[in-house]
Amino acid sequence: MSEIVKTLVVDDHPLFARATKTLLDEIDRIEVVGVVSNARECLEYVKLHQPGLIFLDYQLPDQTGTEVAAQLKQLYPHIHIVIFTGIELAGIYNKLIEMKVSGVLSKESTERTIKNMVYCILDGYTMIPLSVFNQMQLNEADAGEECELQEEEVLMMNMLVKGATHEQIAERIFMSKRTVDNYLRKIYDKWGAKSRTEALEKFIKSKYYT
């Protein structure tokens, strides 16, 4: 008999979390044993219950998915983590691969795609969009080049260098402070920066600094 894989859903949007749980419950060998809403609860739950698979939202209120995944993989190297995201993460795919996550999925994925990802993981494989796969091939040849930033990301970093607060940036570009926080964390991940200071230093040396 195939082993049941205990699964944890980590998402701070209750409706989406419940929908994800319902979908995963339909998959053979998957048993959703918990649903939590932030990084702290996730780490505590994993310590107590040792799930084998985690569907981890990238945008949590207290940490990013990459920060949580890094801690989990250090403590539990064999755990499977699927980063579930509503924003584009192509710029940090290499970082996620280095962290040995088992997959990355858009929240706009179809039910079939989500189920296929789980089946792949259960069989020891993963899957990624063809567009990302092709870009990763290009990245191999251009490894020495700096990462690309979008226009809004450049504006945020330039304002940050000049001393603007996250609240001031949010007001300038008509976004919530939380959205700005998540964008900046994503930028830090792109640069491979471990701190805000390191990210600012790399940005100042880049072609984007004005």
Disulfide bonds with the S-S distance in Angstrom:
none
